[in-house]
Amino acid sequence: MPSLDIEKTSTSPRIRYDAATCTLLMVGESYPENSFEFFEPVLACVREALAESSTFTFDIDVSYMNSSSTKCILDLLDLMEEAAEKGTTVTVTWRYDTDNPRALDLAEEFREEVTFPFNLLPR
């Protein structure tokens, strides 16, 4: 099983994959200098986890992300959608700031891209 534990910085979120629960956690803000490089190990971990597990949970609480991080999140969701189409039970829980209407709009836009359960929870 893959493992991943990336500490939060001022420009990047904490990202942790718990193999015991098949859960990917992402918390913080996401605007690293090079989002594609930053998310490369995350994508690799998720690919491996989805290949090895019949369930997968993505718990995300990102208060801000730049456009390149948004693309990387879409790439993650695409991997999850492919796995869901092959029978993996995938669930996303997206926490959003109720004081930021754009945060909910963004989460809803992501939810429209997938067919698996995508829960929106205010924080």
C-alpha positions in Angstrom: 0.0 0.0 0.0 1.2 3.5 -0.8 2.0 6.0 1.9 2.2 9.8 1.7 2.6 12.5 4.2 3.4 16.0 3.0 3.6 18.8 5.7 1.6 22.0 5.2 3.6 25.1 4.3 2.5 28.7 3.8 1.8 28.0 0.1 0.9 24.3 0.1 -1.6 22.0 1.9 -1.0 19.2 4.2 -1.6 16.0 2.3 -1.7 12.6 3.9 -2.8 9.2 2.6 -3.8 6.7 5.3 -3.5 3.2 3.8 -5.4 1.7 6.7 -8.6 3.6 5.9 -7.8 4.3 2.2 -8.3 8.0 2.9 -6.5 11.0 1.3 -6.6 14.1 3.4 -5.8 17.6 2.0 -6.0 20.6 4.3 -4.7 24.2 3.8 -4.1 26.6 0.9 -2.7 25.4 -2.4 -0.6 27.8 -4.5 2.8 26.2 -4.6 5.4 27.7 -7.0 5.0 24.6 -9.3 1.7 22.9 -8.6 2.3 20.1 -11.2 5.6 19.2 -9.5 4.0 19.4 -6.0 1.1 17.2 -6.9 3.1 14.6 -8.8 3.7 12.3 -5.8 0.0 12.8 -4.8 -1.1 11.6 -8.2 1.3 8.6 -8.1 0.0 7.7 -4.6 -3.6 7.9 -5.6 -3.0 5.8 -8.8 -1.4 3.1 -6.7 -4.1 3.3 -3.9 -6.9 3.1 -6.4 -5.3 0.1 -8.1 -5.0 -1.8 -4.8 -8.2 -0.9 -3.0 -11.9 -1.4 -3.4 -12.7 1.8 -1.6 -11.2 5.3 -1.6 -12.1 8.5 0.3 -10.9 12.0 -0.4 -11.4 14.4 2.4 -10.5 18.0 1.3 -10.6 21.3 3.2 -8.7 23.7 1.0 -9.5 27.4 1.7 -7.7 28.7 -1.5 -6.2 27.2 -4.6 -4.6 28.8 -7.6 -5.6 27.8 -11.2 -2.8 25.2 -11.6 -3.7 23.6 -8.3 -7.3 23.5 -9.6 -6.1 21.5 -12.6 -4.2 19.1 -10.4 -7.4 18.5 -8.3 -9.3 17.8 -11.5 -6.6 15.3 -12.4 -7.1 13.6 -9.1 -10.9 13.5 -9.5 -10.4 12.1 -13.0 -8.4 9.2 -11.5 -11.1 8.6 -9.0 -13.8 8.7 -11.6 -12.0 6.1 -13.7 -11.7 3.9 -10.7 -15.4 4.4 -9.7 -16.4 3.4 -13.3 -14.4 0.1 -12.7 -16.2 -0.6 -9.4 -14.2 1.2 -6.7 -16.4 2.9 -4.1 -15.2 6.5 -4.1 -16.4 9.2 -1.9 -15.3 12.9 -1.6 -16.1 15.1 1.3 -15.3 18.8 0.5 -15.4 21.2 3.3 -15.9 24.9 2.4 -15.9 28.2 4.1 -19.4 29.6 4.4 -18.1 33.1 4.4 -16.6 32.6 0.9 -19.3 32.1 -1.8 -16.6 31.3 -4.4 -15.4 28.3 -2.3 -18.9 26.7 -2.6 -19.1 27.6 -6.3 -15.7 25.9 -6.9 -16.7 22.8 -5.0 -20.0 22.6 -6.9 -18.1 22.9 -10.2 -15.8 20.0 -9.2 -18.9 17.9 -8.1 -20.4 18.3 -11.6 -17.3 16.5 -13.1 -17.9 13.2 -11.3 -20.6 10.6 -10.8 -19.6 9.2 -7.4 -20.7 10.6 -4.0 -19.4 14.1 -3.5 -20.5 15.7 -0.2 -20.3 19.4 0.5 -19.9 20.3 4.1 -19.8 23.8 5.5 -17.1 24.6 8.1 
